[in-house]
């Protein structure tokens, strides 16, 4: 799925928003530190990416986490 717009923080569940903010605050977290459901949805929305065995924020993810 290719997002056509940046989702707002209101479209995320509390758990998803906390997880996204954790990734943004740390710049990188191991994959196992986030639930599979949150990880899958945030990747599908283009807010995080799976890289080097962990999760990193995308530019869009940084914007949403700071709103």
C-alpha angles and dihedrals in degrees: 000000000000113000115230094197140016110266119231124242088247090067092061127081118242091257093050092049092048090049092048092049090050091054091047094046093050098033088219136031132176114262094243093061092075130058116256092239094053092043093051094047095046091049091048090051090050094241097120135019134211108238137155092358094307145063125275129182121249121220088259090051091054091052094049094045091055097049 
